[in-house]
């Protein structure tokens, strides 16, 4: 039997097994070929620092994941929203498949903790860079596709983006709304409450102020935002509040 040239994982990858387990649990998918998941976590900076034992980075998987995600999202939207025109479907897809949405999704999955980075990228905050997180998310989705096939990928995508597909009759309208409007709709539906915003402080000279705003639902602080205008700070606070409250709702649903 021909001896495999693939080196053992422990010689190539230094990843905490608990991190991989949690990532798969959050993803809702367990890999049959663990090396595919590990490959998806290899950032170019890590590969470049390996020298003689250099391993392939995740950029080819990122390329495949970008196309696979677009197909899965398009497939889901095509069947779920038969009343949408081609233009509306294209616009909705662009609002979903972009760096901002993918990096937020990666944050929810705590993907940044598992990505393999070179020392330089690590020191410059690579684990929280939207571009690194979004690229890693696409690579992981490509790994799901290669490991489980298109149907499994579609199931994972539908689960991950469920709040968009399930939480609104008109996701296009929903995604186009600003965060303050979306938060108000959410809290009125869930708690029969209207959020209130409090200016906690403002710093800097009159021509270059920074505003610090918190948002409350009832007497509970659910979000905090900082911006160069009061309006911008309120939007940041509302965005954070939406994420916090949606996670609480999802957690409660899982317990039921």
N, C-alpha and C positions, 0 to 999 in steps of 0.2 A: 504493500500500500504506500502510495506516495505521501511523504510527510508534508503536512501543511506548513506553508511559509508564514502564516499569520502568527504573530507573537501573542503570548497570553495577554489578556486585558490588563493585568496588574503591571505589566512592564510598559505599557503604552499610556494608560489612562489612570489618573489619580482622582477618582471621584468617590465621594462618600456614598456607600450603598444605601444608607437611610435617605439621602437626598434623592437618589434615583427612585426609590420605592415611593416616596411622597409625591414626586413628580408624576409618576405613572398613576397614582391614585387620583390626583387632581385632574389629570388628563382624562381619566376614565378608560384607560387602555393599558394592558400589560403586554410588553413585547415578547414575542417568541425568540427573536434574535436580538439579544441585548446589545450586541455590537452596533446595530443600526442606530439605536438610541445614543450610544456613546459617540458614534461618528457625528451625529447631529449636534453634539455639544462642543465639538472642537472648533474653536475660533482660529482664524488665520494666525494670530499672534502666538498662540500656543504651538501650533504646528511649526512655525518658523524658528522657534527656540529649541526644537528637539534635536537639531544637528543631524548626526548620522542616523538617528532613529526617527527621523521626521515622518510624521503620519499625515494623511490627507485631511485637509480641513473640511468644514461643512458647506463650502460655497456651492459645490455641485448639488448638494441636497437642497440648499436654499433656492437654487434655480428651479428645481423640480417642484419644490413645495409651493412656490409662488404660482405656478401654473395649476397644480393640483388643487390648491385652495380656491383659486378663481373658478375652476370647473365645479367644485363642490358647492360653493356659494351660489353660482349661477343656476345649477341644477335645483337646489332647494328653493330659490326664489321663483324660478320658472313654474314650479308646481304649486307653490304656496300662494303666489300672488298672480293669478291668471288675468286679473283686471289691469295689471301694470303694462304700460307700453314698453317698447324696446328702450326708449330714452330714459324712462323712469327706472327700469331694471338696471341700466348701465350706471345711472347716478347713484342708486342705492348700493350697488356693488362697490363703487368708488368710495362711498362713505364707510363701508365695512372693511374692505381690503386696502389698508393703508398703514403706514408706519405707526401712526398714533394709536389706532385701534389694536394693532398687533402687539405693540410694546406694552399697552395696558393689559392685554390678555396674558402676556408673558409675566408681568408683575403679579397678576392674580395666581398664576401657577408657580410663582417663585422660581422661575426658570433661571434668573440671574445667578442664583446661588450655585447652580449645577454647571453652568457654562465653564469650559476650560479655557482660561486666558493666559497669555504670556505675562511676564512680570511688569513690563512697561504698560500694557493695556490695563492691567489690574490697578496700577498706581494712579492711572488717570481716570478711574471711576468707570471702567468698562462694564461692570456688572449692572449699572443703572442707565447706561446710554441707550436711548430709544432705538437707535439704528442697530446696535448689537442685539438687543432683545428681540426686535422685530425679525431680524435675519435668523436668529436662533429659533424663533417660533415657526418660521416657514420651514426650516430644516427639520425640526421635530415632526411637523405634519407630513413632510415627505417621507420620513422614516416610518410613520404610521402607515402610509400608503404602500410602501415597499414591503412592510412586514405583514400587513393584514389585508391589503387590497383596497379597491376604491370604496366598497360599501362600508367598511370599517372606518375609513377616513371620513366619509360623509356623515356617519353617525357621530364621530368625535366632533366634527365641525358644527353640526347641528346642536350638539350639547353645549359646546363652548360659546356659541353665539345665540344661545336660546333666549336670552333676555331681549334681544332685538327681534327675533322671529316670533316669540310667544307673547312678549309683553306689550304689544301695541297692535291695534288694528291697522294702523298705517305706519310702518316702520320708517318710510321715507320722510314723512312729516315729523315723526318722533326724533329722528336723528338730526333733522334740520333745525329743531328748536334749540334755543339756548339753554344752558344748564339751570338757570333760575326757574324758567318755565317748566322744565322737565321735573325739577325737584318739587315744585308746588303741586303739579299734577300727581306725582307719586305720593306725597304726604297726605294730600286730600283723599286719595283713593284708599290708602292703607291705614291712616290714623285719624282721618277727618280733622286734620290740623293744617294750618298755614304756616310755613316757616317764617321765622323772623331773623333779621340780620342786625348784628351789633358791631359798631366800630370800636375795636378794643384800643387802638392807638394809631397815631400817624407820626412819622419821623421825617427828618430832612427839611431843607429850606423850601419856601413856597414854590419855587420853580422846579423842584425835583423831589416831591414828596413820595413816600411809600406808605400805603394803607394796610392795616391789619384788621381783618374782619372775621367774625365767627357767625355761624348760623345755628339756630336752635329750632327744635321741634318740641313744642311744649316748653319744659324747662331743661331739656337735655341738649347739650352741645353736640352736634353731629358732624360739623365740618369747620375748617379753618382755611382762610385764604389770604395771600399777600399779593398786592399789585400796585402798579404806579398810578392807579386811579381807584376810587372807591368802587366803581362799577366792576372793574377788572378783578378786584379782590373778592367781591361778592360772587362773581362767576366761578372763581377758583374754589371758594368755600362751598358753593352749591355742587360743583363737580365732585369734590371729596365726599360731601354728604351723601350724594347719590350712590357712590361706590360702597360706603359704609352701610347704608340702609339696605341696599340690594344684597350685600353679603349676609346681613343679619336675617333678611327674609329667606334667602336660600338655605341658610343653616337651620332655620326653624322648619322649613319644608322637609329637609332631610331627616329631622327627628320624628316627624309625624308618620 
